[in-house]
Amino acid sequence: MKINVQPKPQYLINAFMVFFIVHAMQVGVGVQGFQRVIYLESKHDAWISVLIAGAAANLIGWIIFKTLSMYQSADLFGIHFDIYGKWLGSLLNFIYIFHCLAAFFVITRNYIEVVQAWVFPDLPTWFISLTIMLLVMYGLTGGFRTIVGFCFFSIIFTVWMISLLAFPFQFANWEYLSPILESDLKEILKGARQMTFTVLGFELLYAFYPYVNEKEKINKYFQYGLLFTTFLYLIIMVISLAYFSGGQLERTIWGTLSLFKIVRLPFIERFEYVAVSSWIILILPNLMLYLWSASRGLSRIWNRSMINISWLLAFFLYLSLQIFLTRIEINLINDNYAKYAFYLVFVYPIFLYIIALFKKRIKNQRGEPR
């Protein structure tokens, strides 16, 4: 496996598009109901947990960038191969690929549940999952630039939904935000950890880094994207805390969608139907880029056609989505996925950075090229 990757110039994207990729990857199914799980841990200080989670994402994002910048144009698969060798490096690459496929499964399964719970209770799972799969493959076969374009337009076409928070804002009871610092530091940090599932996605810089031009500017737009996502989650959390009472928030599974229930427009009665349907535009970039990363990883390891691998993975993912799951089982999968993803996304990059830094110094002493 080659450590450094040199894509053709026509496949590269400008660095400022990293802002849209990161934000599109972090806003998906998690934003629909992250308030409840955070509140259960840190109560009225949930907004502080959101800020801590955002700061942690920025820090880990910086570490990921610094690790990648030690190489000319390498991705995580090449770095693993360089640092750990063929066998251990391949094993870690398979773990990362499994993480991408698990993320795809969890996102899709959660969205299907929302569609069936809110809009079409009788619509079969096989039909929804097949429709999503075909849309994902349509975008993925267009290549990385097509996926990035979809990330851009997914934000442009859905950013107006932020303005709808003005409806619950006018009914907010700001006394619900007090007392501040009711929870201790341990509970606030537990709340921040519960944000893991919601803020995931930025770690995919590991996979698409070689496809970005002007690599010296990547970190700037990467950090801006993470900050914008944190700002969005902070607004939603503060309004949720002020709109719902504590008891309501503990019982509300999809807090953000519930906020949209009070939206009344002259030309539409149940706006949440529009919100749930429009959410497909938000999750498609997630699914496309996770499947693209997994396919690219296997393509790099096996030296096979990426498109063929994508279709094969899509087929197995589609079969896995047909397994019937109850709300409790889906919640259990979400919790377990978030637990292992925390170590893979927030802990492992620190370890990898230290090892890569140590190896870089050894190579510099030997005068070997990176």
Secondary structure, DSSP 8 states (H G I E B T S, - for coil): --SB----GGG-B-TTHHHHHHHHHHSSSGGGTHHHHHHHHHGGGHHHHHHHHHHHHHHHHHHHHHHHTTSSSB-HHHHHHHHH-HHHHHHHHHHHHHHHHHHHHHHHHHHHHHHHHHT-TTS-HHHHHHHHHHHHHHHHTT-HHHHHHHHHHHHHHHGGGGGGGHHHHTT--GGGG-STT-S-HHHHHHHHHTTHHHHTTGGGHHHHGGGBSSGGGHHHHHHHHHHHHHHHHHHHHHHHHHHS-HHHHHH-SSHHHHHHTT--BTTBS-HHHHHHHHHHHHHHHHHHHHHHHHHHHHHHHHT--HHHHHHHHHHHHHHHTTS---HHHHHHHHHHHHHHHHIIIIIHHHHHHHHHHHHHHHHHHHT---
